[in-house]
Amino acid sequence: MTKELIKKIDDENFSQTISNEVVLIDFFAEWCGPCRMLAPILDALAEELTGKVTFGQIDVDQSPKTTTTYQITSVPTLILFKKGKEVNRVVGLKDQETLKKIIMQAM
């Protein structure tokens, strides 16, 4: 893939990122097996929904402030935001269709 469709997020740029229209943030860790399995699913969704949804990924080990604020206790956790407000949360590995439905409901 030529350009990065999933933005790297950290404690510094988190608030600015979620202020966009519809944003899906993937809370992950490098050591997490299910997180690695989720990556290609998110890549496919990011490609399919380019321009409609912003996709971001935040490493829980690198961004403790945001991880604590949103009470992330297991990874992967996906949080869907609309204009800065949490509208949905998914914990664990889910398939592409399930995730797409959740995203579409927020649009």
Contact map, one row per residue, 1 for C-alpha under 8 A:
11110000000000000000000000000000000000000000000000000000000000000000000000000000000000000000000000000000000
11110000000000000000000000000000000000000000000000000000000000000000000000000000000000000000000000000000000
11111000000000000000000000000000000000000000000000000000000000000000000000000000000000000000000000000000000
11111110000000000000000000000000000000000000000000000000000000000000000000000000000000000000000000000000000
00111110000000000000000000000000000000000010011001000010000000000000000000000000000000000000000000000000000
00011111000000000000000000000000000000000010010000000111100000000000000000000000000000000000000000000000000
00011111100000000000000000000000000000000000000000000011100000000000000000000000000000000000000000000000000
00000111110000000000000000000000000000000000000000000001110000000000000000000000000000000000000000000000000
00000011111111001000000000000000000000000000000000000001111000000000000000000000000000000000000000000000000
00000001111111000000000000000000000000000000000000000000011001100100000000000000000000000000000000000000000
00000000111111000000000000000000000000000000000000000000000000111100000000000000000000000000000000000000000
00000000111111100000000000000000000000000000000000000000000000000000000000000000000000000000000000000000000
00000000111111111000000000000000000000000000000000000000000000000000000000000000000000000000000000000000000
00000000111111111100000000000000000000000000000000000000000000000100000000000000000000000000000000000000000
00000000000111111110000000000000000000000000000000000000000000000000000000000000000100000000000000000000000
00000000000011111111000000000000000000000000000000000000000000000000000000000000000000000000000000000000000
00000000100011111111001000000000000000000000000000000000000000000000000000000000000000000000000000000000000
00000000000001111111111000000000000000000000000000000000000000000000000000000000111110000000000000000000000
00000000000000111111100000000000000000000000000000000000000000000000000000000000011100000000000000000000000
00000000000000011111111000000000000000000000000000000100000000000000000000000000011100000000000000000000000
00000000000000000111111000000000000000000000000000001000000000000000000000000000111100000000000000000000000
00000000000000000101111100000000000000000000000000011100000000000000000000000001111000000000000000000000011
00000000000000001101111110000000000000000000000000001111000000000000000000000001110000000000000000000000000
00000000000000000000011111000000000000000000000000001111000000000000000000000111100000000000000000000010000
00000000000000000000001111100000000000000000000000000011110000000000000000000111100000000000000000000000000
00000000000000000000000111110000000000000000000000000011110000000000000000011110000000000000000000000000000
00000000000000000000000011111000000000000000000000000000111100000010000100111110000000000000000000000000000
00000000000000000000000001111101001000000000000000000000111100000000000000111000000000000000000000000000000
00000000000000000000000000111111001000000000000000000000001110000000000000110000000000000000000000000000000
00000000000000000000000000011111001100000000000000000000001000000000000000000000000000000000000000000000000
00000000000000000000000000001111100000000000000000000000000000000000000000000000000000000000000000000000000
00000000000000000000000000011111111100000000000000000000000000000000000000110000000000000000000000000000000
00000000000000000000000000000011111110000000000000000000000000000000000000000000000000000000000000000000000
00000000000000000000000000000001111111000000000000000000000000000000000000110000000000000001100000000000000
00000000000000000000000000011101111111100000000000000000000000000000000000110000000000000000100000000000000
00000000000000000000000000000101111111110000000000000000000000000000000000000000000000000000000000000000000
00000000000000000000000000000000111111111000000000000000000000000000000000000000000000000000100000000000000
00000000000000000000000000000000011111111100000000000000000000000000000000000000000000000000110000000000000
00000000000000000000000000000000001111111110000000000000000000000000000000000000000000000000000000000000000
00000000000000000000000000000000000111111111000000000000000000000000000000000000000000000000000000000000000
00000000000000000000000000000000000011111111100000000000000000000000000000000000000000000000001100000000000
00000000000000000000000000000000000001111111110000000000000000000000000000000000000000000000000100000000000
00001100000000000000000000000000000000111111111000000000000000000000000000000000000000000000000000000000000
00000000000000000000000000000000000000011111111100000000000000000000000000000000000000000000000000000000000
00000000000000000000000000000000000000001111111110000000000000000000000000000000000000000000000100010000000
00001100000000000000000000000000000000000111111111001110000000000000000000000000000000000000000000000000000
00001000000000000000000000000000000000000011111111000000000000000000000000000000000000000000000000000000000
00000000000000000000000000000000000000000001111111000000000000000000000000000000000000000000000000000000000
00000000000000000000000000000000000000000000111111111000000000000000000000000000000000000000000000000000000
00001000000000000000000000000000000000000000011111111100000000000000000000000000000000000000000000000000000
00000000000000000000000000000000000000000000000011111100000000000000000000000000000000000000000000000000000
00000000000000000000010000000000000000000000000011111100000000000000000000000000000000000000000000000000000
00000000000000000000111100000000000000000000010011111110000000000000000000000000000000000000000000000000000
00000100000000000001011100000000000000000000010001111111000000000000000000000000000000000000000000000000000
00001110000000000000001111000000000000000000010000001111100000000000000000000000000000000000000000000000000
00000111100000000000001111000000000000000000000000000111110000000000000000000000000000000000000000000000000
00000111100000000000000011110000000000000000000000000011111000000000000000000000000000000000000000000000000
00000001110000000000000011110000000000000000000000000001111101100000000000000000000000000000000000000000000
00000000110000000000000000111100000000000000000000000000111111100000000000000000000000000000000000000000000
00000000000000000000000000111000000000000000000000000000011111110010000000000000000000000000000000000000000
00000000000000000000000000001000000000000000000000000000001111110000000000000000000000000000000000000000000
00000000010000000000000000000000000000000000000000000000011111110000000000000000000000000000000000000000000
00000000011000000000000000000000000000000000000000000000011111111110000000000000000000000000000000000000000
00000000001000000000000000000000000000000000000000000000000111111111000000000000000000000000000000000000000
00000000001000000000000000000000000000000000000000000000000000111111100000000000000000000000000000000000000
00000000011001000000000000000000000000000000000000000000000000111111110000000000000000000000000000000000000
00000000000000000000000000100000000000000000000000000000000100111111111100000000000000000000000000000000000
00000000000000000000000000000000000000000000000000000000000000011111111100000000000000000000000000000000000
00000000000000000000000000000000000000000000000000000000000000001111111100000000000000000000000000000000000
00000000000000000000000000000000000000000000000000000000000000000111111100000000000000000000000000000000000
00000000000000000000000000000000000000000000000000000000000000000011111110000000000000000000000000000000000
00000000000000000000000000100000000000000000000000000000000000000011111111101000000000000000000000000000000
00000000000000000000000000000000000000000000000000000000000000000000001111100000000000000000000000000000000
00000000000000000000000000000000000000000000000000000000000000000000000111111000000000000011000000000000000
00000000000000000000000000111001011000000000000000000000000000000000000111111000000000000011000000000000000
00000000000000000000000001111001011000000000000000000000000000000000000001111100000000000011100000000000000
00000000000000000000000001110000000000000000000000000000000000000000000101111110000000001111000000000000000
00000000000000000000000111100000000000000000000000000000000000000000000000011111000000001110000000000000000
00000000000000000000000111100000000000000000000000000000000000000000000000001111100001111100000000000000000
00000000000000000000011110000000000000000000000000000000000000000000000000000111110001111000000000000010000
00000000000000000100111110000000000000000000000000000000000000000000000000000011111111110000000000000000000
00000000000000000111111000000000000000000000000000000000000000000000000000000001111111100000000000000000010
00000000000000000111110000000000000000000000000000000000000000000000000000000000111110000000000000000000000
00000000000000100111100000000000000000000000000000000000000000000000000000000000111111000000000000000000000
00000000000000000100000000000000000000000000000000000000000000000000000000000000111111100000000000000000000
00000000000000000000000000000000000000000000000000000000000000000000000000000011110111111000000000000000000
00000000000000000000000000000000000000000000000000000000000000000000000000000011110011111000000000000000010
00000000000000000000000000000000000000000000000000000000000000000000000000000011100001111100000000000100000
00000000000000000000000000000000000000000000000000000000000000000000000000001111000001111110000000000000000
00000000000000000000000000000000000000000000000000000000000000000000000000001110000000011111000000000000000
00000000000000000000000000000000000000000000000000000000000000000000000001111100000000001111100000000000000
00000000000000000000000000000000010000000000000000000000000000000000000001111000000000000111110000000000000
00000000000000000000000000000000011011000000000000000000000000000000000000010000000000000011111000000000000
00000000000000000000000000000000000001000000000000000000000000000000000000000000000000000001111101100000000
00000000000000000000000000000000000000001000000000000000000000000000000000000000000000000000111111100000000
00000000000000000000000000000000000000001100100000000000000000000000000000000000000000000000011111110000000
00000000000000000000000000000000000000000000000000000000000000000000000000000000000000000000001111111000000
00000000000000000000000000000000000000000000000000000000000000000000000000000000000000000000011111111100000
00000000000000000000000000000000000000000000000000000000000000000000000000000000000000000000011111111110000
00000000000000000000000000000000000000000000100000000000000000000000000000000000000000000000000111111111000
00000000000000000000000000000000000000000000000000000000000000000000000000000000000000000000000011111111100
00000000000000000000000000000000000000000000000000000000000000000000000000000000000000010000000001111111110
00000000000000000000000100000000000000000000000000000000000000000000000000000001000000000000000000111111111
00000000000000000000000000000000000000000000000000000000000000000000000000000000000000000000000000011111111
00000000000000000000000000000000000000000000000000000000000000000000000000000000000000000000000000001111111
00000000000000000000010000000000000000000000000000000000000000000000000000000000010000100000000000000111111
00000000000000000000010000000000000000000000000000000000000000000000000000000000000000000000000000000011111
